[in-house]
Amino acid sequence: MIQTADIREWRDQDVVDPDGHKIGELESVYVDTSTDEPAMATVRVGLPTRHRLVFVPLEGATVGPGYVRVAHDRKLVKQSPSIGPDDVLPFEDEEAVFRHYGLAYEPGANGERQLARR
């Protein structure tokens, strides 16, 4: 299990797929609002002057020296819903991120977001 306390150390770490191929750099972590556990990360991809942030689930991820290895292939991650480098994931787009990875989307009982940026 990835520890929430370690999140601050992950920023700017390389994010790699199961085969070790670099996807990009970790920009931020989103926690599940019902458990406060890390659930998704945004990964900075693209050219330095035109990068975007894509989402990837952290379930099954491992952390090593200088990298975070995720359980999803680089191509799938790069095709995931994205936001601009200074943007926040709109509530209405949250479900699409989960759907992209075939994950169940479960907002709170009163319609609260499932993800919160840390």
N, C-alpha and C positions, 0 to 999 in steps of 0.2 A: 504494500500500500504506500502510495506517495504521501508524504507528510505535508500538511498545510504550512507548517513553519518554514519549510524549505523554499517556498514559492519565490521569495525575494531573490534568492540566489540563481534562479532559472533565467531571468531576463537576459536577453542577448545570447543565450546558449544556442548552439546548433540544434535543430530538430531534424532527426533522421528517421527514415522508414525502417521496416524490419530487416531489409537487406543492407542497411548502413548508408543508403543514398541520402545526401543532404537535401532537405526540403526548403529550409530557410532558417531564420533566427526567431526564437521565441520572443514575442512582444509582450503578451500578458496572459494571465490565467483567469478563467471564469469558474466560479464555484457553483455547485447546485444549491439553490436557496433553501431547500428543505433539509439538507445535511451539512452544509457549509464545507463540503469536501470538494477538492479540485475535480472539475468535470470536463472542461474544454480549455483549449489554449488557442490564442491567435498566433499565427506564424507569418512573419514578414517575408514576402516573396516578390520577385520581379527585380527590375533594374533599380539601382540606388536612387535615381531621380524620379522613378515612376513605380514605386512599390505599392503593394496593397496587403491587407491582412486577411488570411484565410483561417477558417476554423478547423480544429481537429480534436476529436475526443481524447481524453487522457486515460480512459479505461485501458488497462493492459500496458500502459507506458512504463518505462524504466528510466532511471536517471543515472548517468555515468559521469565521469570527469569530462566536463566540457560539452556534454550533449544530453538531449532528452530523446529517447527512442520511442516512437509511437507505434501502435499496432496496425497502422493503415499505410497502404502504398502511396508513394510520392505523387503519382498521377491523380489518384482519387482525392488526395488532400488539395492539390493545386486546383482542382475543379470544384471545390466546395464553395458555398456562398462566401462572399468577401465584403469587406468594408474598407473605406479609405483609412489612411494612417492616423487621422485625427478624429475618426468617427466612432460612434457607439452603435452596437447592434440594436436596430429598432425592434421593439416588442413584436411587431407583426411579422418580422423576418426570422424570429427565433426558431419557430417550428421547422422551417426549411432547412436549417442547419442539421437538426436531428434527422429529418427525413433523408437528407443526402447520404447519411451513414447507415440508414436502416434502423435507427434507434427510436424507441417510443418517446413521444413528447408528452410530459405531464406537468402542465402549469399548476400553480397552487389552487387550493379549494375556492378561493375568491378571485381567480384569474391572475394571480401574481406571476411574475416571470419565473422561469425555471433557472435562469443563469444570472449571475451577478459578477461583475468584473472586480478583481482584487489587485 
